[in-house]
Amino acid sequence: MASTQNPHPHALFGLIEALRCLPGVGPKSAQRMAYHLLQHDRQGATALATALQHALKGLTHCQRCNTFSETDLCDRCASSKRDATQLCVVETPVDMNMMEQTQAYQGLYYVLMGRISPLDGVGPRALGLDKLIERVQDGAVREVILATNYTNEGEATAHYITTLLAAEGIKVSRLARGVPVGGELEFVDSGTLAQALRERRILE
């Protein structure tokens, strides 16, 4: 029986496999990317590798909101112009950026870096919700705005957080249904998101 040989050189195969870690990138897409970078844009490939190494070495998590930052406190958390009485909880830094684009919110954030998803093996402990509770107990927060996505996982995450905060005596609200059911903030236009923020509802 003839052995099946890898058609790619070892280094090229390693690059293709590495590119497959990106969301939505399958074997064929990864192969096209790898060949494009090596054949047509080696300068871009070098810049990509350098930027990735720099990001991995230089970025950490903000100690207050958990987003990516080059310092202990990100610029938003360090700003005295933000409303410290409001804390918006989002799933990802991309969602936080979408909220900022609405220009309708001036409070602070907490980024979960994920959502509860039992099928993917992600439970409440994996999200470090104890850090969120500590953040809420700083004495300044008066309202927690849950801006998790209107997916099954996002709804489960919002429900769990609401239960955790029930004993804290803090108002908990949820973005209005202007955000489509099953939709993710990353793909919602800023006008719709701003309207959902203004019409958020109190959770009981």
C-alpha positions in Angstrom: 0.0 0.0 0.0 1.5 3.3 -1.1 2.0 6.0 1.6 0.2 9.3 1.2 2.8 12.1 1.1 2.2 15.7 2.2 2.1 17.7 -1.1 3.5 20.8 0.6 7.0 21.5 2.0 7.1 21.2 5.8 7.4 24.9 6.4 4.5 25.7 4.0 2.3 23.0 5.5 3.0 24.6 9.0 2.0 28.0 7.7 -1.3 26.7 6.2 -2.2 24.8 9.4 -1.4 28.0 11.4 -3.7 30.1 9.2 -6.6 27.6 9.8 -6.8 28.8 13.4 -8.6 31.9 12.1 -12.4 31.9 12.3 -14.0 30.9 9.0 -10.8 29.8 7.4 -10.8 26.3 6.0 -8.1 24.3 4.4 -8.5 25.8 0.9 -8.7 29.4 2.1 -5.7 28.9 4.3 -3.8 27.5 1.3 -4.7 30.4 -0.8 -3.6 32.9 1.9 -0.3 31.1 2.4 0.5 31.0 -1.3 -0.5 34.7 -1.8 1.7 35.8 1.1 4.7 33.8 -0.1 4.4 34.5 -3.8 2.9 38.0 -4.1 3.4 39.8 -0.8 6.4 38.7 1.2 6.7 42.2 2.6 3.2 42.0 3.9 3.9 38.5 5.3 6.9 40.0 7.2 4.8 42.9 8.5 2.1 40.5 9.6 4.6 38.3 11.4 6.2 41.2 13.1 2.8 42.8 14.2 1.6 39.5 15.6 4.8 39.0 17.6 4.5 42.6 18.9 0.9 42.1 19.9 1.5 38.8 21.7 4.4 40.3 23.7 3.0 43.8 24.2 -0.7 43.2 25.0 -2.2 42.2 28.3 -5.7 42.5 29.9 -6.9 45.8 31.5 -7.2 45.2 35.2 -10.6 46.8 35.4 -12.5 46.0 32.2 -10.5 43.0 30.9 -10.1 44.2 27.4 -6.7 44.1 25.6 -4.4 46.9 26.7 -0.7 47.8 26.6 -0.9 49.1 30.2 -2.5 48.0 33.5 -5.5 50.3 32.8 -6.8 50.9 29.2 -7.4 54.5 28.1 -11.2 54.3 28.8 -10.8 53.0 32.3 -8.1 55.6 33.0 -10.3 58.5 31.7 -11.9 60.8 34.2 -14.5 61.8 31.6 -16.4 58.4 31.6 -19.5 57.9 33.7 -18.3 55.5 36.4 -21.9 54.8 37.6 -22.7 52.7 34.5 -21.0 49.5 33.6 -21.7 47.9 30.2 -21.0 44.1 30.0 -20.1 42.8 26.5 -18.8 39.5 25.2 -15.8 40.7 23.2 -13.6 43.8 22.5 -15.2 44.0 19.1 -18.6 44.4 20.8 -17.2 47.1 23.0 -15.9 49.0 19.9 -19.4 48.7 18.3 -20.9 50.2 21.4 -18.4 53.1 21.3 -19.4 53.8 17.6 -22.9 54.5 18.7 -21.6 57.6 20.5 -24.7 57.1 22.8 -22.8 55.6 25.8 -20.3 57.3 28.0 -19.9 54.8 30.8 -17.4 52.1 31.5 -17.2 48.5 30.3 -16.5 44.9 31.4 -15.4 42.5 28.6 -16.2 38.8 29.3 -14.0 37.5 26.5 -16.6 34.9 25.7 -20.0 33.7 26.7 -21.5 30.7 28.5 -21.7 27.8 26.0 -22.0 24.3 27.5 -21.8 22.7 24.0 -18.3 24.3 23.7 -17.3 23.5 27.2 -17.5 27.1 28.3 -19.1 27.5 31.8 -19.4 30.5 34.1 -16.0 29.7 35.7 -14.2 30.0 32.3 -15.5 33.6 32.0 -14.1 34.6 35.4 -17.3 36.1 36.5 -15.9 36.5 40.0 -13.8 39.4 38.6 -17.0 41.0 37.3 -18.6 40.8 40.7 -15.6 42.4 42.3 -15.7 45.2 39.6 -19.4 45.9 40.4 -18.7 46.1 44.1 -16.3 49.1 43.7 -18.9 51.4 45.2 -19.3 53.6 42.1 -21.4 51.4 39.8 -25.2 52.0 40.0 -26.3 50.3 36.8 -25.0 47.2 34.9 -26.1 47.2 31.2 -26.0 43.7 29.8 -25.0 44.0 26.1 -24.4 40.3 25.4 -25.6 39.1 22.0 -29.2 38.0 21.4 -28.1 34.4 20.7 -29.0 31.4 22.9 -25.5 31.6 24.5 -25.7 35.4 25.0 -29.1 35.1 26.6 -28.0 32.4 28.9 -25.0 34.5 29.9 -27.2 37.5 30.6 -29.6 35.5 32.7 -26.7 34.0 34.7 -25.2 37.4 35.4 -28.5 38.8 36.4 -28.9 36.1 38.9 -25.4 36.8 40.3 -26.1 40.5 40.6 -29.5 40.1 42.3 -28.0 40.3 45.7 -25.9 43.4 45.0 -28.7 46.0 45.0 -27.6 47.3 41.6 -30.0 48.1 38.7 -29.5 45.6 35.9 -30.7 46.4 32.4 -30.6 44.7 29.0 -30.3 46.1 25.5 -33.7 46.5 23.9 -34.9 44.1 21.1 -33.8 46.5 18.5 -30.9 44.1 18.2 -32.3 41.2 16.2 -32.8 37.8 17.8 -29.9 35.6 17.0 -27.9 38.6 16.0 -24.4 39.6 17.2 -23.4 43.1 18.0 -20.4 43.0 15.6 -22.8 42.9 12.7 -25.4 45.4 13.9 -25.3 48.9 12.5 -24.5 51.7 15.0 -27.9 53.4 14.7 -29.8 50.3 15.7 -27.4 49.6 18.5 -27.8 53.2 19.8 -31.6 52.8 19.8 -31.3 49.5 21.7 -29.1 51.2 24.3 -31.6 54.0 24.8 -34.5 51.7 25.1 -32.8 49.1 27.3 -35.1 47.4 29.9 -34.6 46.7 33.6 -34.2 43.1 34.4 -36.0 41.7 37.4 
